[in-house]
Amino acid sequence: MKHTPLQQYLYSVPPEKINPVMAAWLANLSLVQSVSPTVASAIVQELTDQRRFLKLIASENYCSPATQSAMSNLLTDKYAEGIPAQRFYEGCDNVDTIEAYAARQACALFNAEHAYVQPHSGADANMVAYWAILTARVETPGLTKLGENNPAALSREQWEQIRSALNNQRLLGMDYYSGGHLTHGYRRNLSAKMFDAWSYSVNRETGLIDYDEVARMARELKPLILLAGYSAYPRKINFAKMREIADSCGAVLMVDMAHFAGLVAGKVFTGDEDPVAHAHIVTSTTHKTLRGPRGGIVLCKKEFAEFVDKGCPLVLGGPLPHVMAAKAVAFTEANTDSFRAYAARIVENARFLADALQRRGYVIATGGTDNHLMLVNVSASCGLTGAQAAGALRRCGITLNFNSLPYDPHGPLITSGLRIGTPAVTTLGMGKDEMEEIAEIIDLTLKQTRPAIL
């Protein structure tokens, strides 16, 4: 009789030495294998790959077994449109308990006034935030002016008046090539089609945000939303200064902290560098530095709470209760001293690695890093494009991504740079010595790589 992987494990290990994490993983895998060996095989291969390759992708991490387990259960079978105690379906009592708990944990973790934990991703969270701001600052005042609070009761002409106002608002965010995200007004993204989108860039000489230039643009453009945050900017942002700029032109300050949420939760970014303390509304993913499941959240001041809570039906469909459960577990894990120590080590490792690469002659954007990532100019350092360098490193066991640099002469599918992050290797317990070794491996690989035309 052929035994399942779980049975093989349980038969081969003394009862007192059985690891519940291993047992749970094998039980799950055995069930999948009984239906689809192809899927089970791919899961095992992913485990093999993640063990074999060094993960330096700045947006990836390793979530805990408890977080993974919270996603793998019958909560996925529940529809729960609405919010706790205000659902469109009966039988959501347990989902209410989980979602309310997750929201409380998020508020406690980030010292936020309100949390909405339903978004399926960071991009979804940004859409919820955008439309919450539009609803609060444009649609609702427009309805009030018309003496109505129900859009369905408006005439066609009145509704077109509201739609016209909604579709002509300005967004001012960080340029994609300066480190901003696709959802911050990139023209191939929905955000640039929703808004009259404008971008501020980093200073060409320093690579840093020029707050005086942002202020000048904000005064001139008078955007509805001033957006801060990044996916590839290696320095801290002064959010107190950004709020001052937003207030000066009547804008809503929105921050996308998807990449550095774990550094906020871990109290590495505090005071002027804490976005939750200064922004009207903050969005994030729940993975990356926060080390939770793939998903999103929106945090906001009380004035936007009722509008954010209408993410469904505004932008989202039904929430994913099993993922909200995993978010709740991850938020609970993050609100600990051990996580705060982990967050501090992420930044220490990034600085160690950036310094080690600089000592080997690599050009690092802005001359270093204050957060979890660094940008390496491989075109200037070793005559390779970002795509060539990333491919060579993957073949040598390192996984990262090629990335555009400020004012990059190459397009986004070629690039001049690499983005390197330390959240995942820090989770594995690596420190200064390992960062030195990683820098040596990167240097050895890239200096032995030559571009070729095939």
Secondary structure, 3 states (H helix, E strand, C coil): CCCCHHHHHHHHCCHHHCCHHHHHHHHHHHHHHHHCHHHHHHHHHHHHHHHHCEECCCCCCCCCHHHHHHHCCHHHHCCCCEECCEECCCCCHHHHHHHHHHHHHHHHHHCCCEEECCCCCHHHHHHHHHHHHHHHHHHHHHHHHCCCCCHHHCCHHHHHHHHHHHCCCEEEEECHHHCCCHHHCCCCCHHHHHCEEEEECECCCCCCECHHHHHHHHHHHCCCEEEEECCCCCCCCCHHHHHHHHHHHCCEEEEECCCCHHHHHCCCCCHHHCHHHHCCEEEEECCHHHCCCCCEEEEECHHHHHHHCCHHHHCCCCCCHHHHHHHHHHHHHHCCHHHHHHHHHHHHHHHHHHHHHHHCCCEEHHHCCCCCEEEEEHHHHHCCCHHHHHHHHHHCCEECEEECCCCCCCCCCCCCEEEEECHHHHHCCCCHHHHHHHHHHHHHHHHCCCCCCC
